[in-house]
Amino acid sequence: MLSLPSAIRIFLCREATDLRKGFDTLAARVREVFGRDPLSGHLFVFPNRRRDRVKLLYWDRDGYCIWYKRLERGTFRVPADADSAPEIGRRELSMMLEGVDLRTVRTRRRFELNKNM
């Protein structure tokens, strides 16, 4: 499993992506879909149309990295809310990669430090 620093934000592309795309095309997709800088160090998640493959793109200080996973059976359960923000948390990414259907997960309220203070 991936070990991510707490400062990294994770953005999920909710529309299907052609995973034959390489580093530069995925970086361009980050700019067009998310309006973000792919050199920011954040993690960008791209599932394919059948949802049996996913690519994660991120900048690692001196170059792009791609993490690629293909399922032999089953699909990734990507939240389909078009209205929801493209950003997901580490927990949601981990559950998605492990095969948990995020639509059926119920989380309990927890304290969150208000960052606007």
C-alpha positions as CSV (number, residue, x, y, z in Angstrom):
1,M,0.0,0.0,0.0
2,L,1.0,3.6,-0.5
3,S,2.5,5.6,2.3
4,L,1.5,9.2,1.9
5,P,2.6,12.3,3.8
6,S,-0.2,14.2,5.5
7,A,0.3,17.3,3.4
8,I,-0.6,15.5,0.1
9,R,-4.1,16.0,-1.2
10,I,-5.8,13.4,-3.4
11,F,-8.0,14.2,-6.4
12,L,-10.2,11.6,-8.1
13,C,-11.2,12.0,-11.8
14,R,-14.8,10.9,-11.9
15,E,-14.9,10.5,-15.6
16,A,-13.3,7.6,-17.4
17,T,-9.7,8.0,-18.7
18,D,-7.9,6.2,-21.4
19,L,-5.1,4.5,-19.4
20,R,-2.9,4.1,-22.5
21,K,-2.0,7.7,-21.7
22,G,1.4,8.4,-20.3
23,F,3.0,10.9,-18.0
24,D,2.6,14.1,-20.1
25,T,-0.9,13.4,-21.3
26,L,-2.1,12.6,-17.7
27,A,-0.4,15.8,-16.5
28,A,-2.3,17.8,-19.1
29,R,-5.5,16.1,-18.0
30,V,-4.7,17.2,-14.4
31,R,-4.7,20.8,-15.7
32,E,-7.9,20.5,-17.8
33,V,-10.0,18.3,-15.4
34,F,-8.9,19.7,-12.0
35,G,-7.4,23.0,-12.9
36,R,-4.4,22.2,-10.8
37,D,-0.7,22.1,-11.2
38,P,0.5,18.5,-11.7
39,L,3.9,19.5,-10.2
40,S,2.2,20.3,-6.9
41,G,3.1,17.0,-5.4
42,H,-0.6,16.0,-4.9
43,L,-1.9,12.7,-6.0
44,F,-4.3,12.4,-9.0
45,V,-6.3,9.3,-9.5
46,F,-7.6,8.2,-12.9
47,P,-9.9,5.1,-13.4
48,N,-10.7,3.6,-16.8
49,R,-14.1,3.2,-18.3
50,R,-14.6,-0.4,-17.0
51,R,-13.3,0.5,-13.6
52,D,-10.9,-2.5,-13.5
53,R,-7.8,-0.4,-13.8
54,V,-6.6,2.8,-12.1
55,K,-3.5,5.0,-12.5
56,L,-2.2,7.4,-9.9
57,L,0.0,10.3,-11.0
58,Y,2.2,12.4,-8.7
59,W,5.3,14.5,-8.8
60,D,8.1,13.2,-6.7
61,R,10.6,16.1,-6.3
62,D,12.5,15.4,-9.6
63,G,10.0,13.6,-11.8
64,Y,6.6,12.2,-12.4
65,C,5.6,8.8,-10.9
66,I,2.8,6.6,-12.0
67,W,1.3,3.9,-9.8
68,Y,-0.9,1.5,-11.8
69,K,-3.2,-1.3,-10.6
70,R,-5.2,-3.8,-12.7
71,L,-7.7,-6.0,-11.1
72,E,-8.0,-9.6,-12.3
73,R,-11.6,-9.8,-11.1
74,G,-14.1,-7.2,-10.0
75,T,-14.1,-3.4,-10.3
76,F,-13.1,-0.3,-8.3
77,R,-16.1,1.3,-6.7
78,V,-15.6,4.9,-7.6
79,P,-18.1,7.4,-6.1
80,A,-20.2,8.6,-9.0
81,D,-21.5,11.9,-7.5
82,A,-21.0,14.5,-10.2
83,D,-21.8,17.2,-7.7
84,S,-19.3,16.2,-5.1
85,A,-15.8,17.7,-4.9
86,P,-13.1,15.8,-6.7
87,E,-11.0,15.6,-3.6
88,I,-11.0,12.4,-1.5
89,G,-9.2,11.5,1.7
90,R,-6.5,8.9,2.3
91,R,-9.0,6.6,3.9
92,E,-11.3,6.7,0.9
93,L,-8.4,6.0,-1.5
94,S,-7.3,3.1,0.5
95,M,-10.8,1.6,0.7
96,M,-11.3,2.1,-3.0
97,L,-8.1,0.3,-3.8
98,E,-9.0,-2.5,-1.4
99,G,-12.4,-3.1,-3.0
100,V,-14.7,-1.4,-0.5
101,D,-17.8,0.2,-2.0
102,L,-17.6,3.8,-0.7
103,R,-21.4,4.3,-1.2
104,T,-22.2,1.8,1.5
105,V,-19.7,3.0,4.1
106,R,-21.0,5.0,7.0
107,T,-18.6,7.1,8.9
108,R,-19.2,8.4,12.4
109,R,-18.7,12.0,13.3
110,R,-15.3,12.9,14.6
111,F,-13.6,16.1,15.8
112,E,-11.9,18.1,13.0
113,L,-9.7,21.0,13.8
114,N,-11.1,24.1,12.1
115,K,-8.3,25.3,9.9
116,N,-9.8,28.8,9.6
117,M,-9.1,29.7,13.2
